[in-house]
Amino acid sequence: MALCTPAGAGSLPQRFAASFVLSANGLDIGHIRWRLSPVGAGRYVYESHSETVGVAKLFRDERIDERSEWSFSNGGVRPLHYRYSRSGGKRVRHVEVRFDWVGQRVRNTLNGESWSMPVAEGTLDKLVYLLALMQDLADGMHETRYAVADGGKVKTYMLRVLRRESVETVLGALDTTVVERRREGNDRVTLVWCASALHYLPVRIEHREEEGTVHLNLSSLEGITPR
């Protein structure tokens, strides 16, 4: 088990757009859309947009936008500039993380206040770690750790393959690899079902916390044809 920079750049699609439904206790509470696209000069943008829907919107009309610009380095994902914005609710939050790989530091900005911290080569941001996971699974990974610049700290995400499982999706039955993700020093557990026929794109995610469990399920996909 090693702290690593993911390999296998060719295992990632050049672009895709995926939509998901977020549910809890049998009710749909949110919609999430991911989009990966090239922006030229060997750079890519990976975005996530989420918003509350249905009954949940009556209690918390909230929108979260994330954007990560990144490039390949030694065949792996190297984040360059990450942005996070939460609006519409009571907890408004704006975060920006800029990576300086020459100086091996990141500059964090939270609601207008900035500070910097050192980072090691191979550190990811909290959005592109999913792309790194897709690459690593294509490369045969069974267990690994990622250093992730998250919340003004470098956190350790611990991932391990639990099993193979066939799941029903909007695209039909797909063979998936089920991965468990834990954060060092945190009891929360996330399970991710990654479909091998879709470059190991997650098609189902389950977050388990003390407050309950929420589920994320693929509802549509563009740009990737099942292999």
C-alpha positions in Angstrom: 0.0 0.0 0.0 1.5 3.3 -1.1 0.9 7.0 -1.3 0.9 7.3 -5.1 0.4 9.3 -8.2 -2.1 7.5 -10.3 -0.9 6.0 -13.6 -2.5 5.0 -16.9 -3.5 8.3 -18.4 -5.0 6.5 -21.4 -7.6 4.8 -19.2 -9.5 8.1 -18.8 -12.1 9.3 -21.4 -11.3 12.7 -22.9 -14.8 14.0 -22.0 -18.1 13.0 -20.5 -21.2 14.3 -18.8 -22.9 12.3 -16.1 -26.0 13.1 -14.1 -27.0 11.5 -10.7 -29.9 11.5 -8.4 -29.2 11.9 -4.7 -31.6 10.2 -2.3 -32.1 9.5 1.4 -34.8 7.5 3.2 -36.4 6.7 -0.2 -36.8 10.3 -1.2 -35.0 12.2 -4.0 -33.2 15.1 -2.3 -30.8 16.4 -4.9 -29.4 16.3 -8.5 -25.7 16.2 -9.3 -24.0 16.6 -12.7 -20.3 15.9 -13.4 -18.6 17.1 -16.6 -15.1 16.4 -17.9 -13.8 18.4 -20.8 -10.4 19.3 -22.4 -9.6 23.0 -22.4 -6.4 22.9 -24.5 -2.6 23.0 -23.9 -2.9 19.5 -22.2 -5.3 20.8 -19.6 -8.7 19.5 -18.5 -11.6 20.8 -16.4 -13.6 18.5 -14.2 -16.8 20.1 -12.8 -19.5 19.0 -10.3 -22.8 20.9 -9.9 -25.4 19.9 -7.3 -28.6 21.3 -6.1 -31.4 20.3 -3.7 -34.8 19.2 -5.1 -38.2 18.1 -3.9 -39.0 18.3 -0.2 -35.3 18.9 0.7 -35.5 22.2 -1.2 -38.1 23.5 1.2 -35.7 23.1 4.1 -32.4 23.9 2.4 -32.4 25.5 -1.1 -28.7 25.0 -1.7 -26.4 24.8 -4.7 -22.8 23.5 -4.7 -20.4 24.1 -7.6 -16.9 22.6 -7.8 -14.4 23.1 -10.6 -10.9 21.5 -10.9 -8.5 22.4 -13.6 -5.8 19.8 -14.0 -3.2 18.2 -16.3 -1.4 14.9 -16.6 2.0 14.5 -15.0 3.9 11.3 -15.4 0.6 9.8 -16.7 -1.3 10.8 -13.5 -3.8 13.5 -12.6 -2.1 16.7 -11.3 -4.5 19.4 -10.0 -3.7 23.0 -10.8 -6.6 25.1 -9.6 -9.7 24.0 -7.5 -12.7 26.1 -6.7 -15.7 25.3 -4.5 -18.8 27.5 -4.0 -21.8 26.8 -1.8 -24.7 29.2 -2.0 -28.5 29.5 -1.5 -28.4 28.2 2.1 -27.3 29.6 5.4 -23.8 28.2 5.2 -22.3 30.3 2.3 -18.8 29.1 1.5 -16.3 30.0 -1.2 -13.0 28.1 -1.4 -10.1 28.3 -3.8 -7.0 26.1 -3.9 -4.1 26.9 -6.2 -1.3 24.4 -6.6 2.3 25.6 -7.1 4.2 22.4 -8.1 7.5 24.2 -8.6 7.5 25.4 -5.0 5.4 22.3 -3.8 2.9 24.5 -2.0 -0.8 25.2 -2.3 -2.5 28.6 -1.6 -5.9 28.2 0.1 -8.5 30.9 0.1 -11.6 30.6 2.2 -14.2 33.4 2.0 -11.5 35.9 1.1 -8.9 34.9 3.7 -5.7 33.2 2.3 -2.8 31.1 3.6 -0.4 28.6 2.1 0.9 25.1 3.1 3.4 22.6 1.7 2.3 19.6 -0.3 4.1 16.6 -1.7 4.2 15.5 -5.3 1.1 13.4 -6.1 -1.3 15.4 -3.8 -4.8 15.6 -5.3 -7.8 17.9 -4.7 -11.1 16.6 -3.3 -12.8 16.5 -6.7 -10.2 14.9 -9.0 -9.5 12.1 -6.6 -12.4 10.3 -8.4 -10.5 10.5 -11.7 -7.4 9.2 -10.0 -9.5 6.3 -8.6 -10.8 5.5 -12.1 -7.2 5.4 -13.4 -5.9 3.2 -10.5 -8.7 0.7 -10.9 -8.0 0.3 -14.6 -4.4 -0.3 -13.6 -5.4 -3.1 -11.2 -5.3 -1.3 -7.9 -6.6 -3.2 -4.8 -5.6 -0.9 -2.0 -4.0 2.6 -1.9 -3.9 6.0 -0.2 -4.3 9.5 -1.7 -3.0 12.7 -0.1 -5.8 15.2 -0.7 -5.7 19.0 -0.1 -9.1 19.5 1.6 -10.3 22.1 4.0 -6.9 23.8 4.4 -5.2 20.5 5.4 -3.7 17.6 3.6 -5.9 14.7 4.4 -5.3 11.0 3.8 -8.0 9.1 1.9 -7.7 5.3 2.3 -9.2 3.2 -0.4 -9.6 -0.6 -0.8 -11.4 -2.8 -3.2 -14.1 -4.9 -1.4 -15.6 -7.0 -4.1 -17.0 -7.3 -7.6 -20.7 -6.8 -8.0 -23.3 -6.6 -10.9 -25.7 -3.7 -10.4 -28.7 -2.5 -12.3 -28.3 1.0 -13.8 -30.1 3.2 -16.3 -27.7 1.6 -18.8 -28.7 -1.9 -17.8 -26.7 -4.4 -15.7 -23.1 -3.4 -15.3 -20.2 -5.2 -13.7 -18.7 -3.0 -11.0 -15.8 -2.9 -8.6 -16.9 -1.8 -5.1 -14.4 0.4 -3.4 -14.5 1.5 0.3 -13.2 5.0 1.0 -12.3 6.2 4.5 -10.6 9.3 5.7 -7.8 8.9 8.3 -9.1 9.9 11.7 -12.8 9.9 10.6 -15.4 7.2 11.0 -17.4 8.1 7.9 -17.5 5.5 5.2 -18.1 5.9 1.5 -18.7 3.0 -0.9 -18.2 3.6 -4.6 -19.4 1.3 -7.4 -17.2 1.8 -10.4 -18.2 0.2 -13.8 -15.4 -1.4 -15.7 -17.3 -1.0 -19.0 -17.4 2.8 -18.4 -13.6 3.4 -17.7 -14.5 2.7 -14.0 -16.8 5.7 -13.8 -18.7 5.6 -10.5 -22.4 4.6 -11.2 -23.4 4.4 -7.5 -22.0 6.1 -4.4 -23.2 5.5 -0.8 -22.2 7.8 2.1 -22.7 6.4 5.6 -22.7 8.8 8.6 -24.2 8.9 12.1 -27.1 11.0 10.7 -28.0 8.3 8.1 -27.1 7.1 4.7 -27.4 8.9 1.4 -27.3 7.3 -2.1 -26.1 8.7 -5.4 -27.2 6.8 -8.5 -26.4 7.4 -12.2 -29.4 8.8 -14.1 -27.9 9.7 -17.5 -24.5 9.6 -19.3 -23.1 11.2 -22.4 -19.7 10.8 -23.9 -18.9 7.2 -22.8 -20.1 4.2 -24.7 -20.1 1.0 -22.6 -17.2 -1.3 -23.7 
